[in-house]
């Protein structure tokens, strides 16, 4: 039970990445579903058996901002549950999807009240804020699985609108306040996710405009290059000791590969197809690397 007690809630970012990999490597989706499900249940066990520890951790800015990956993971997990030929599986999947949305909207409201409207400090601003404010786009991505494509544009719109001020704010913080503790350095890799998740939400929720898609995809590639350089620097050059924040090395690169796949489907350019395979391979390696290190961390 110590494993459950010591389970960092930041592992939810890894869970989201694992479930997302199943959308890239469809032939192995069952494996990713099983691993993701086990980790979700471990998080739920911590909630049940170590309730105080669970909520004490969430009572801090960074753990709360990263916990949006749990609500995002629930939305994505529901798309795996829906096709299962089990009694009430479709109803259960829909309830979990709605629950994920409710949790995420609650995080937005609570986080905004506690850390934006009150107690705001520019040095407390990290890329994890995008999980809070842009993460709701996962509802647009997963809405079609529940036959609700026509409502997906609402969640895409929320994510896109909130991306603009937070992009300015977070970038201002990183440019002007460069001193960051090692444990929080990996979060800068979330830059790779902000436009990529919007791209995936966009193609799932809206009628695609080629010009608009081109613009945001170019931006996504620029952010991806920036983030992969940062990840390389932290892992290979600085050789940061493993920390739960390593979860930031996972989902941003997975969703970037998915975004490139969507861009390839629309534009049909061979270079995008090659880029997709490269990004998918990099994402898989990073997820395996972080999962391995999490297992070592929890077993100690």
Residue pairs with C-beta under 8 A, 6 or more apart in sequence:
1 49
3 42
3 298
3 299
4 42
4 45
4 46
4 49
4 50
5 46
5 49
5 50
5 53
6 298
7 42
7 43
7 46
7 298
8 57
8 244
9 43
9 46
9 54
9 57
9 58
9 63
9 66
9 67
9 70
9 244
10 63
10 66
10 244
10 245
10 247
11 39
11 42
11 43
11 244
11 247
11 294
12 43
12 66
12 67
12 69
12 70
12 73
12 247
13 66
13 69
13 131
13 247
13 248
13 250
13 251
14 39
14 247
14 250
14 251
14 287
14 290
14 291
14 294
15 36
15 39
15 40
15 43
15 69
15 70
15 73
16 69
16 70
16 72
16 73
16 76
16 250
16 251
17 247
17 250
17 251
17 253
17 254
17 283
17 287
17 290
18 32
18 35
18 36
18 39
18 250
18 287
18 291
19 32
19 33
19 36
19 73
19 76
19 77
19 80
20 76
20 251
20 254
20 255
20 258
21 32
21 254
21 283
21 284
21 287
22 28
22 29
22 30
22 31
22 32
22 33
22 36
22 80
23 29
23 258
24 254
24 257
24 258
24 261
24 280
24 283
24 284
25 32
25 280
25 284
29 80
33 80
35 291
36 73
36 77
36 80
37 77
37 80
40 73
40 74
40 77
43 70
46 53
46 54
47 54
57 63
58 64
58 67
61 114
61 115
61 124
62 126
62 128
62 184
62 187
64 107
64 110
64 111
64 114
65 111
65 126
65 128
65 129
65 131
65 132
66 128
66 131
66 247
67 107
68 104
68 107
68 131
68 132
68 135
69 131
69 135
69 247
69 251
70 103
71 100
71 101
71 103
71 104
71 107
71 135
71 138
72 100
72 104
72 131
72 135
72 138
73 100
74 96
74 97
74 99
74 100
74 103
75 96
75 97
75 100
75 101
75 104
75 138
75 139
75 141
75 142
76 138
76 141
76 142
77 96
77 100
78 93
78 94
78 96
78 97
78 100
78 142
78 145
78 146
79 93
79 97
79 142
79 145
79 146
81 89
81 92
81 93
81 96
82 89
82 90
82 93
82 94
82 145
82 146
83 89
93 146
94 146
97 139
97 142
97 145
97 146
100 138
100 139
101 136
101 139
101 155
104 135
104 136
104 138
104 139
105 136
107 132
108 132
108 133
108 136
111 132
115 124
122 172
122 173
122 176
122 177
123 173
123 177
125 169
125 170
125 173
126 170
126 173
126 184
126 187
127 170
127 174
127 187
127 188
127 189
127 190
127 191
127 248
128 187
128 190
128 248
129 166
129 169
129 170
130 163
130 166
130 170
130 190
130 193
130 194
131 190
133 159
133 162
133 163
133 166
134 159
134 162
134 163
134 166
134 193
134 194
134 197
134 198
135 159
135 197
136 155
136 158
136 159
136 162
137 155
137 156
137 158
137 159
137 160
137 197
137 198
137 200
137 201
138 155
138 197
138 201
139 152
139 155
140 152
140 153
140 154
140 155
140 156
140 159
140 201
140 202
140 204
140 205
141 152
141 197
141 200
141 201
141 204
141 205
143 149
143 151
143 152
143 155
143 204
143 205
144 152
144 204
149 204
149 205
152 201
152 204
152 205
152 206
153 205
153 206
155 201
155 205
156 198
156 201
156 202
156 205
156 206
159 197
159 198
159 201
160 198
160 202
163 194
163 195
163 198
167 194
174 188
180 188
182 240
182 241
182 243
183 243
183 245
184 245
185 234
185 240
185 245
186 231
186 234
186 240
186 243
186 245
186 246
186 247
186 248
186 249
187 245
187 248
188 227
188 230
188 248
189 227
189 228
189 230
189 231
189 248
189 249
189 252
189 253
190 227
190 248
190 252
191 223
191 226
191 227
191 230
191 252
192 220
192 223
192 224
192 226
192 227
192 228
192 252
192 253
192 255
192 256
193 251
193 252
193 255
193 256
194 223
195 216
195 217
195 219
195 220
195 223
195 259
196 220
196 223
196 224
196 252
196 255
196 256
196 258
196 259
197 255
197 259
198 216
199 213
199 216
199 217
199 220
199 259
199 262
199 263
200 255
200 258
200 259
200 262
202 208
202 212
202 213
202 216
203 213
203 262
203 265
203 266
208 266
210 266
210 267
213 263
213 266
214 267
217 259
217 260
217 263
220 256
220 259
224 253
224 256
224 279
227 252
227 253
228 253
228 282
231 249
231 253
231 286
234 240
235 249
235 289
240 246
242 293
242 294
242 296
242 297
244 294
244 297
246 290
246 293
246 294
247 290
249 286
249 289
249 290
250 283
250 286
250 287
250 290
253 279
253 282
253 283
253 286
254 283
254 287
256 279
256 283
257 276
257 279
257 280
257 282
257 283
260 272
260 275
260 276
260 279
261 276
261 280
263 272
264 272
264 273
264 275
264 276
